[in-house]
């Protein structure tokens, strides 16, 4: 992707894991990288690695759940490199885990503010800048396979990642007439520290509900799956491949197609039931909302 050389990428949660792997990959193509992260020690480690790799970079300490932090980061990126051509909304947390009836409200707030509002704030701060530049741009939102199908007892994570998928689909339509390519990355298990995201759980989201034994068992299983996931470097290579092909949905685990296929089949069956229903079978005669079904994202 020679067109990325000399361009600038802003990566949230860029100090380790998926974010750092993408910083190295894009930096290796000659991009300027703005690494934004909430963890100061991780930023220091990332700076050392990026420097050793010869990447041109700048670091910013940022909390994606604070809108003003986004604007400060954008201002820093512009003053440092003069433009922003790519936004990678990567920062994310596991959120509070819990079964129905055992609500960890602060965990939900944490997940919503970081996983969802962090993405919204990032887009609101960066996309207008990209549009004003009159140059090609790229928006990559990091979701998860959890956003494609519900994960029991991980409601806040599932809900926020599903929201990121849906928002990306909506933004792809909104930005279709621009020169900004939009993608959503939905990996399954990747070798990161997402299962240890509580290390950066801000004090304002202090846990209020103790998880039960079922949740702890699920958390242990999830941690094992993450620790045995694919390397972040492999994911980064896949992202480069997908961007070159201008893919909207970026998947890293092909065998997980059975999950989305099963969901699609169930949805199709449900529509068949609705179509044959004497109650709503003729609802198709009702006028559709302009810009909804006529402009839905189509497969690449």
MOSULBEL-V726779 format. One record per residue. N is the residue number from 1. PSI is psi in whole degrees, -180 to 180 (NA if undefined). Layout:
n=N psi=PSI
n=N psi=PSI
This chain:
n=1 psi=74
n=2 psi=-21
n=3 psi=-11
n=4 psi=-20
n=5 psi=131
n=6 psi=-9
n=7 psi=170
n=8 psi=132
n=9 psi=134
n=10 psi=121
n=11 psi=115
n=12 psi=149
n=13 psi=36
n=14 psi=5
n=15 psi=-10
n=16 psi=178
n=17 psi=-138
n=18 psi=-42
n=19 psi=-46
n=20 psi=-39
n=21 psi=-41
n=22 psi=-36
n=23 psi=-43
n=24 psi=-43
n=25 psi=-48
n=26 psi=-38
n=27 psi=-35
n=28 psi=-19
n=29 psi=4
n=30 psi=12
n=31 psi=151
n=32 psi=135
n=33 psi=126
n=34 psi=111
n=35 psi=113
n=36 psi=129
n=37 psi=158
n=38 psi=-16
n=39 psi=109
n=40 psi=-43
n=41 psi=-38
n=42 psi=-37
n=43 psi=-42
n=44 psi=-42
n=45 psi=-43
n=46 psi=-41
n=47 psi=-41
n=48 psi=-44
n=49 psi=-42
n=50 psi=-37
n=51 psi=-45
n=52 psi=-32
n=53 psi=-2
n=54 psi=23
n=55 psi=140
n=56 psi=114
n=57 psi=165
n=58 psi=141
n=59 psi=149
n=60 psi=131
n=61 psi=120
n=62 psi=143
n=63 psi=110
n=64 psi=-18
n=65 psi=-1
n=66 psi=115
n=67 psi=-39
n=68 psi=-31
n=69 psi=-36
n=70 psi=-45
n=71 psi=-39
n=72 psi=-40
n=73 psi=-42
n=74 psi=-44
n=75 psi=-40
n=76 psi=-43
n=77 psi=-43
n=78 psi=-39
n=79 psi=-26
n=80 psi=-45
n=81 psi=-10
n=82 psi=-10
n=83 psi=163
n=84 psi=121
n=85 psi=-19
n=86 psi=136
n=87 psi=124
n=88 psi=104
n=89 psi=87
n=90 psi=-28
n=91 psi=132
n=92 psi=159
n=93 psi=161
n=94 psi=-27
n=95 psi=179
n=96 psi=132
n=97 psi=144
n=98 psi=149
n=99 psi=164
n=100 psi=133
n=101 psi=-2
n=102 psi=66
n=103 psi=123
n=104 psi=86
n=105 psi=-40
n=106 psi=-32
n=107 psi=-37
n=108 psi=-46
n=109 psi=-40
n=110 psi=-50
n=111 psi=-44
n=112 psi=-45
n=113 psi=-38
n=114 psi=-56
n=115 psi=-33
n=116 psi=-60
n=117 psi=-30
n=118 psi=-38
n=119 psi=-45
n=120 psi=-47
n=121 psi=-40
n=122 psi=-45
n=123 psi=-43
n=124 psi=-33
n=125 psi=-33
n=126 psi=-40
n=127 psi=-42
n=128 psi=-35
n=129 psi=-47
n=130 psi=-45
n=131 psi=-40
n=132 psi=-20
n=133 psi=-25
n=134 psi=27
n=135 psi=164
n=136 psi=144
n=137 psi=165
n=138 psi=134
n=139 psi=120
n=140 psi=116
n=141 psi=128
n=142 psi=113
n=143 psi=-130
n=144 psi=159
n=145 psi=-23
n=146 psi=-24
n=147 psi=-8
n=148 psi=-13
n=149 psi=138
n=150 psi=141
n=151 psi=117
n=152 psi=139
n=153 psi=11
n=154 psi=46
n=155 psi=-44
n=156 psi=-39
n=157 psi=-47
n=158 psi=-48
n=159 psi=-44
n=160 psi=-37
n=161 psi=-35
n=162 psi=-38
n=163 psi=-39
n=164 psi=-40
n=165 psi=-50
n=166 psi=-41
n=167 psi=-41
n=168 psi=-41
n=169 psi=-42
n=170 psi=-44
n=171 psi=-31
n=172 psi=-38
n=173 psi=-46
n=174 psi=-36
n=175 psi=8
n=176 psi=-32
n=177 psi=-5
n=178 psi=-179
n=179 psi=33
n=180 psi=115
n=181 psi=136
n=182 psi=134
n=183 psi=152
n=184 psi=127
n=185 psi=122
n=186 psi=78
n=187 psi=159
n=188 psi=-133
n=189 psi=126
n=190 psi=144
n=191 psi=87
n=192 psi=-166
n=193 psi=31
n=194 psi=-33
n=195 psi=-7
n=196 psi=23
n=197 psi=-15
n=198 psi=-18
n=199 psi=-25
n=200 psi=19
n=201 psi=113
n=202 psi=149
n=203 psi=-30
n=204 psi=-10
n=205 psi=33
n=206 psi=138
n=207 psi=135
n=208 psi=-15
n=209 psi=128
n=210 psi=128
n=211 psi=144
n=212 psi=176
n=213 psi=-35
n=214 psi=-40
n=215 psi=-43
n=216 psi=-37
n=217 psi=-43
n=218 psi=-41
n=219 psi=-40
n=220 psi=-42
n=221 psi=-39
n=222 psi=-42
n=223 psi=-42
n=224 psi=-41
n=225 psi=-41
n=226 psi=-45
n=227 psi=-19
n=228 psi=19
n=229 psi=-178
n=230 psi=153
n=231 psi=147
n=232 psi=-29
n=233 psi=-38
n=234 psi=-41
n=235 psi=-43
n=236 psi=-40
n=237 psi=-39
n=238 psi=-39
n=239 psi=-44
n=240 psi=-43
n=241 psi=-44
n=242 psi=-38
n=243 psi=-39
n=244 psi=-32
n=245 psi=2
n=246 psi=46
n=247 psi=139
n=248 psi=-53
n=249 psi=125
n=250 psi=110
n=251 psi=149
n=252 psi=-12
n=253 psi=88
n=254 psi=-33
n=255 psi=-13
n=256 psi=0
n=257 psi=-30
n=258 psi=-28
n=259 psi=-50
n=260 psi=-32
n=261 psi=-42
n=262 psi=-40
n=263 psi=-44
n=264 psi=-39
n=265 psi=-41
n=266 psi=-39
n=267 psi=-43
n=268 psi=-41
n=269 psi=-39
n=270 psi=-37
n=271 psi=-35
n=272 psi=-42
n=273 psi=-43
n=274 psi=-40
n=275 psi=-31
n=276 psi=2
n=277 psi=132
n=278 psi=-13
n=279 psi=-45
n=280 psi=7
n=281 psi=-26
n=282 psi=15
n=283 psi=-18
n=284 psi=-17
n=285 psi=-16
n=286 psi=135
n=287 psi=140
n=288 psi=155
n=289 psi=128
n=290 psi=135
n=291 psi=2
n=292 psi=-83
n=293 psi=-24
n=294 psi=-21
n=295 psi=20
n=296 psi=149
n=297 psi=132
n=298 psi=158
n=299 psi=149
n=300 psi=NA
